[in-house]
Amino acid sequence: MDNEQKSYMQKLSDKILEWDKKIDELRAEGKTAAGDAKNQYKKTADELAEKKKKAEEKLKELKAVGSESWDDIKRGIDQTIGDLSQAFDRAFSIFKK
């Protein structure tokens, strides 16, 4: 594995840790919310946690592949990461209003 691949995987690992913190933040805010908002926080945190889990699975898959398959897997991960980043942005923009 070359340095570019190691750097990319470290970047993904860091992003996953960031998402963990954001999910924890949503859960904490949800505990102090009332009524429907409390349920919405929980639902959103659960949905984001499930999507983050898929990103973690893709990262594991990427770590296991050989160099010849790496670029193909990376493209799929880039799409997953982009989608998940947008989901986090949307969730936080809704709750921060």
C-alpha distance (Angstrom), angle and dihedral (degrees) to the residues before:
residue distance angle dihedral
M1 . . .
D2 3.78 . .
N3 3.79 128.2 .
E4 3.81 93.4 -100.7
Q5 3.79 90.6 56.8
K6 3.80 92.5 46.2
S7 3.79 90.5 48.9
Y8 3.80 91.6 49.5
M9 3.79 92.9 50.0
Q10 3.82 91.2 47.8
K11 3.80 89.1 51.5
L12 3.81 89.8 52.5
S13 3.79 92.2 47.2
D14 3.80 90.0 51.4
K15 3.81 90.7 48.8
I16 3.81 91.0 51.6
L17 3.81 90.2 51.9
E18 3.80 89.1 50.0
W19 3.80 89.9 52.0
D20 3.81 90.7 49.8
K21 3.80 89.0 56.7
K22 3.80 92.0 48.0
I23 3.81 91.8 49.7
D24 3.81 89.3 49.7
E25 3.81 88.8 49.8
L26 3.81 91.2 52.5
R27 3.79 91.2 48.6
A28 3.81 91.2 49.8
E29 3.80 92.5 48.8
G30 3.78 89.2 47.2
K31 3.79 91.4 57.0
T32 3.78 90.3 60.4
A33 3.81 95.4 42.1
A34 3.78 123.2 96.2
G35 3.77 134.4 -131.0
D36 3.78 118.6 -28.5
A37 3.79 92.5 1.5
K38 3.80 90.2 62.0
N39 3.79 90.6 53.8
Q40 3.80 91.9 46.1
Y41 3.80 91.9 52.1
K42 3.80 90.8 51.2
K43 3.79 93.8 45.8
T44 3.81 92.5 48.4
A45 3.81 93.2 46.1
D46 3.82 90.6 49.5
E47 3.81 92.2 49.0
L48 3.80 92.4 48.4
A49 3.81 91.2 46.9
E50 3.80 89.9 53.9
K51 3.80 92.1 49.6
K52 3.81 90.4 46.9
K53 3.80 88.6 52.5
K54 3.81 89.3 56.6
A55 3.80 89.8 51.3
E56 3.81 89.4 51.7
E57 3.80 89.8 51.7
K58 3.81 90.2 51.4
L59 3.81 89.8 50.5
K60 3.81 90.4 52.4
E61 3.79 88.9 48.9
L62 3.79 90.4 50.9
K63 3.81 91.7 51.1
A64 3.80 90.3 53.2
V65 3.82 99.8 49.8
G66 3.74 128.3 91.0
S67 3.77 124.8 -116.0
E68 3.80 93.7 -95.2
S69 3.82 93.2 60.1
W70 3.79 95.9 36.2
D71 3.81 97.6 91.6
D72 3.81 92.8 49.6
I73 3.79 92.9 50.1
K74 3.82 91.0 43.9
R75 3.80 91.4 57.1
G76 3.79 90.3 54.3
I77 3.78 91.2 47.7
D78 3.79 91.6 49.3
Q79 3.81 88.5 56.4
T80 3.81 92.2 47.2
I81 3.80 92.1 48.0
G82 3.80 91.9 48.1
D83 3.80 92.3 49.8
L84 3.78 92.1 47.4
S85 3.80 93.1 47.6
Q86 3.80 89.3 53.2
A87 3.81 90.7 48.8
F88 3.80 90.6 53.1
D89 3.80 91.7 47.2
R90 3.81 91.6 50.3
A91 3.80 92.5 47.0
F92 3.76 94.2 49.9
S93 3.79 93.5 44.6
I94 3.81 89.8 54.9
F95 3.79 95.0 49.1
K96 3.79 96.2 41.3
K97 3.81 94.0 59.8
